[in-house]
Amino acid sequence: MHEYSIIQALLERVEHEAHARGALSVSRLAVRIGELSGVEQRLLETAYETFRERTLCENAALDVTFVPARWGCPACGVDIPSGAVLSCRDCGSAARLVQGEEIMLDRIEMEVP
């Protein structure tokens, strides 16, 4: 269950950023999770509820945005539809994943003096 290690790393990063700014508390976190990242939303939320106790994020909401996988041609920029052969119909280049495997901290809302 790598969701637990993801949340531990997330909380460490948030604590670092909050302390660097003299924050008194954190009220909200926003993260983006790619469809192909292997992260399960339910496990991520359970891990967050477990590990946020006694941290600056104890009362912070966690907003998770799941990002669908999207493929494209690196040579000509054409989008390749989901379920299609992973090569460009225009130039024949192999498709590349454009989005969908990210695990990204987007925003930290915190109270600073």
C-alpha positions in Angstrom: 0.0 0.0 0.0 2.1 2.8 -1.2 -0.7 5.3 -0.5 0.6 5.4 3.1 4.1 6.4 2.0 2.7 9.0 -0.4 0.7 10.6 2.4 3.7 10.5 4.7 5.8 12.3 2.0 3.0 14.7 1.4 2.6 15.7 5.0 6.4 16.1 5.4 6.5 18.4 2.4 3.5 20.4 3.7 5.0 20.7 7.2 8.3 22.0 5.6 6.5 24.6 3.5 4.3 25.7 6.4 7.2 26.1 8.8 9.2 28.0 6.2 6.3 30.5 6.1 5.6 30.6 9.8 2.1 29.1 9.3 0.0 28.5 12.4 -2.2 25.8 10.6 -3.1 24.3 7.3 -6.7 24.4 6.2 -6.7 22.6 2.8 -4.5 20.6 0.5 -5.1 20.1 -3.2 -3.5 17.2 -5.0 -3.7 15.7 -8.5 -3.5 12.0 -8.9 -3.1 10.4 -12.4 -5.3 7.5 -13.5 -2.2 5.4 -14.1 -0.3 6.3 -10.9 -1.6 3.2 -9.2 -3.1 5.2 -6.3 -6.5 4.1 -5.0 -8.6 7.0 -3.8 -10.1 5.2 -0.8 -6.7 4.0 0.5 -5.3 7.5 0.0 -8.1 9.1 2.0 -7.7 6.5 4.7 -4.0 7.1 4.9 -4.6 10.8 5.1 -7.1 10.5 8.0 -4.6 8.2 9.8 -1.4 10.3 9.4 -2.7 13.9 9.7 -3.4 13.6 13.4 -1.1 15.8 15.5 0.3 17.6 12.5 -0.4 21.1 11.1 -2.8 19.3 8.7 -4.9 17.8 11.5 -8.0 19.9 10.5 -7.1 20.3 6.8 -9.4 19.1 4.1 -7.8 17.0 1.3 -9.1 17.8 -2.2 -8.1 15.1 -4.7 -8.5 15.6 -8.4 -8.0 12.5 -10.5 -6.4 13.1 -13.9 -7.4 10.8 -16.8 -4.7 9.2 -18.9 -4.1 10.9 -22.2 -1.7 9.9 -25.0 -0.2 12.0 -27.7 2.3 12.0 -30.6 5.6 13.6 -29.5 6.5 14.4 -33.1 3.4 16.2 -34.3 1.3 16.8 -31.1 -1.8 14.9 -32.3 -3.9 13.5 -29.4 -4.4 9.7 -29.6 -7.8 8.6 -28.4 -8.2 6.2 -25.4 -8.3 2.6 -26.6 -6.6 3.4 -29.9 -3.3 1.8 -31.2 -0.5 3.7 -29.5 1.0 5.2 -32.6 0.2 8.4 -34.5 -2.2 7.9 -37.4 -0.7 11.0 -39.1 3.1 10.4 -38.9 3.5 6.8 -37.4 5.5 7.9 -34.3 5.0 5.9 -31.1 2.6 7.5 -28.7 3.8 9.0 -25.4 1.8 9.4 -22.2 1.0 13.1 -21.9 -0.8 13.0 -18.5 -2.2 10.4 -16.1 0.7 9.1 -14.1 1.3 12.2 -11.9 1.1 12.6 -8.2 1.2 16.3 -7.6 0.7 18.7 -4.7 -1.1 21.6 -6.3 -2.0 23.9 -3.4 -1.6 24.4 0.3 -3.9 26.8 2.1 -2.5 27.9 5.4 -2.9 30.5 8.1 0.1 32.7 8.5 0.4 35.5 11.1 
